[in-house]
Amino acid sequence: MPDVLTRLRRDVDIPTLIGILARQQAETQYPFRWPPDRAPERFLRRPSEREAWVAELGGHVVGHVAIQSVADDELGQMWTAAHGVPITKLRCISVLYADRRLSRHGIGSALLARATQRALTDGGAPVLDVVAGHLGAVSLYVSRGWQEVGRFRPEWLPASEEPVRAMILPRPELAVPPSCGSARPDGLPSS
């Protein structure tokens, strides 16, 4: 099986990406509304986009991910409080999806790794939001160290659905190193 490669998205990739998005939407409900409330191309290419990549498998485009800047709104404030950084440092990983016909090939993982690596550069703080009912996506994020920091209800989400999960990936430099045995399990110094 060939390796999944990631590269920057090109304009010529857009029709293929829209086709993949349309094919998988009925099964995954991503995007939640179909057709999206904006043209599919505008769903992919958003004004807040900083960078975007595609995944290729055997020379064929099979998935997509982007990094967006974050607005100073309720969600942005939730993320900035959780990360403890200004909104300008937040990097929202978004529009992540892969061809469902090729599930279990590591496409989503490769795209998430690429975007996460880029989001962490220059002191960036990775964030994302995910529909609570998208359990496969939630599981992927949690298994990669992402943490839920709150929930919110966007205007497009029906009242019958659970609120969307706001998640962050703690930045490595803020992680607390494990103790070297000098403290008890309760955190108090050994006597």
C-alpha positions as CSV (number, residue, x, y, z in Angstrom):
1,M,0.0,0.0,0.0
2,P,1.4,3.4,-0.9
3,D,2.2,6.0,1.7
4,V,-0.1,9.0,2.3
5,L,1.6,12.2,1.1
6,T,0.4,15.7,2.1
7,R,1.1,18.8,0.1
8,L,-0.3,22.3,-0.2
9,R,-3.7,22.5,-1.9
10,R,-3.8,23.8,-5.4
11,D,-6.7,25.4,-7.3
12,V,-6.9,22.4,-9.6
13,D,-7.7,20.2,-6.5
14,I,-10.9,22.0,-5.7
15,P,-13.3,20.0,-8.0
16,T,-11.9,16.6,-6.7
17,L,-12.2,17.8,-3.1
18,I,-15.8,18.9,-3.6
19,G,-16.6,15.5,-5.1
20,I,-15.1,13.7,-2.1
21,L,-16.9,16.1,0.3
22,A,-20.3,15.5,-1.5
23,R,-19.8,11.7,-1.5
24,Q,-19.0,11.3,2.2
25,Q,-21.6,13.8,3.5
26,A,-24.6,11.5,3.6
27,E,-22.7,9.0,5.8
28,T,-20.7,11.4,8.0
29,Q,-23.0,14.5,8.1
30,Y,-20.0,16.7,7.4
31,P,-20.7,19.4,6.7
32,F,-23.8,19.2,8.8
33,R,-25.9,21.0,6.2
34,W,-25.7,19.8,2.6
35,P,-25.5,21.6,0.4
36,P,-23.6,23.9,2.7
37,D,-25.1,27.3,3.4
38,R,-22.5,28.7,1.1
39,A,-21.2,27.2,-2.2
40,P,-19.0,24.1,-1.6
41,E,-16.0,25.9,-2.9
42,R,-16.5,28.6,-0.3
43,F,-16.9,26.0,2.4
44,L,-13.4,24.8,1.4
45,R,-11.8,28.2,0.8
46,R,-12.8,30.5,3.7
47,P,-11.8,34.1,4.1
48,S,-10.1,33.2,7.4
49,E,-7.9,30.5,5.8
50,R,-4.2,30.7,6.5
51,E,-3.1,27.5,4.7
52,A,-4.6,24.3,3.3
53,W,-3.3,20.9,2.3
54,V,-4.5,17.8,0.5
55,A,-3.6,14.2,1.0
56,E,-2.6,12.1,-1.9
57,L,-2.6,8.3,-2.1
58,G,-1.1,6.7,-5.2
59,G,-1.1,10.1,-6.9
60,H,-4.8,10.8,-6.3
61,V,-6.2,13.5,-4.0
62,V,-8.0,11.8,-1.2
63,G,-8.5,14.3,1.6
64,H,-8.2,17.9,2.8
65,V,-7.4,20.0,5.9
66,A,-6.9,23.7,6.5
67,I,-5.8,26.1,9.2
68,Q,-8.0,29.2,9.8
69,S,-7.4,32.3,11.9
70,V,-9.8,32.7,14.8
71,A,-12.4,35.4,15.3
72,D,-12.7,37.3,18.5
73,D,-16.1,35.8,19.4
74,E,-17.5,33.5,22.1
75,L,-15.7,30.5,20.7
76,G,-12.4,32.4,20.2
77,Q,-12.6,33.7,23.7
78,M,-13.2,30.1,25.0
79,W,-10.1,28.9,23.2
80,T,-7.9,31.8,24.2
81,A,-8.8,31.4,27.8
82,A,-8.1,27.6,27.7
83,H,-4.7,28.1,26.0
84,G,-3.8,31.3,27.8
85,V,-2.7,33.1,24.7
86,P,-4.0,36.0,22.6
87,I,-6.5,35.1,19.8
88,T,-3.8,36.0,17.2
89,K,-1.9,32.9,18.3
90,L,-4.8,30.5,17.9
91,R,-4.7,28.3,14.8
92,C,-8.0,26.5,14.0
93,I,-7.6,23.2,12.3
94,S,-10.7,22.8,10.1
95,V,-12.3,21.4,7.0
96,L,-10.7,18.0,7.7
97,Y,-12.1,15.1,5.8
98,A,-11.0,12.1,3.7
99,D,-12.4,9.9,1.0
100,R,-14.6,7.3,3.0
101,R,-13.9,4.7,0.4
102,L,-10.3,4.7,1.7
103,S,-11.0,4.6,5.4
104,R,-8.3,2.9,7.5
105,H,-5.5,4.1,5.2
106,G,-4.3,6.8,7.7
107,I,-5.5,9.7,5.5
108,G,-7.2,11.7,8.4
109,S,-4.3,11.0,10.7
110,A,-1.7,12.2,8.1
111,L,-3.7,15.4,7.5
112,L,-4.2,16.1,11.2
113,A,-0.5,15.6,11.9
114,R,0.4,18.0,9.0
115,A,-1.9,20.7,10.2
116,T,-1.0,20.2,13.8
117,Q,2.7,20.5,13.1
118,R,2.1,23.7,11.1
119,A,-0.2,25.1,13.8
120,L,2.5,24.8,16.4
121,T,5.1,26.8,14.5
122,D,5.9,30.3,15.7
123,G,4.2,29.6,19.0
124,G,0.8,28.8,17.5
125,A,-1.9,27.3,19.7
126,P,-3.9,24.6,17.9
127,V,-7.7,24.6,18.3
128,L,-10.6,22.9,16.6
129,D,-14.3,22.3,17.0
130,V,-16.2,19.1,16.3
131,V,-19.9,18.1,16.3
132,A,-20.4,16.1,19.4
133,G,-22.1,13.3,17.5
134,H,-19.2,12.8,15.1
135,L,-17.8,10.1,17.5
136,G,-15.1,8.9,15.0
137,A,-13.6,12.4,14.7
138,V,-13.9,13.0,18.5
139,S,-12.1,9.7,19.1
140,L,-9.3,10.6,16.7
141,Y,-8.7,13.9,18.3
142,V,-8.8,12.6,21.9
143,S,-6.4,9.8,20.9
144,R,-4.0,12.5,19.7
145,G,-4.0,14.4,22.9
146,W,-6.7,17.0,22.2
147,Q,-8.8,18.1,25.2
148,E,-12.3,19.4,25.3
149,V,-12.5,22.9,26.9
150,G,-16.2,23.7,26.5
151,R,-19.2,23.4,24.3
152,F,-21.1,25.9,22.2
153,R,-24.2,26.0,20.0
154,P,-23.6,27.6,16.5
155,E,-26.6,29.0,14.7
156,W,-26.5,26.2,12.1
157,L,-26.8,23.4,14.6
158,P,-30.4,22.1,15.2
159,A,-31.7,22.2,18.8
160,S,-32.0,18.4,18.7
161,E,-28.2,18.0,18.5
162,E,-25.7,18.2,21.4
163,P,-23.6,21.4,21.4
164,V,-20.4,21.4,19.4
165,R,-17.2,20.5,21.3
166,A,-14.5,23.1,21.5
167,M,-11.0,21.4,21.8
168,I,-7.4,22.5,22.2
169,L,-4.2,20.7,21.8
170,P,-2.0,21.7,24.7
171,R,1.3,23.1,23.4
172,P,4.4,21.0,24.2
173,E,6.3,23.8,25.9
174,L,3.5,24.2,28.4
175,A,3.3,20.5,29.4
176,V,4.5,19.7,32.9
177,P,7.3,17.1,33.0
178,P,6.6,14.0,35.1
179,S,8.1,14.0,38.6
180,C,11.4,12.2,39.1
181,G,10.2,10.5,42.3
182,S,10.8,13.4,44.6
183,A,7.2,13.9,45.4
184,R,4.4,11.6,46.6
185,P,1.5,10.7,44.2
186,D,-0.6,13.4,45.9
187,G,2.0,16.1,44.8
188,L,3.3,16.8,48.3
189,P,7.1,16.6,48.9
190,S,8.5,13.3,50.2
191,S,9.7,13.4,53.8
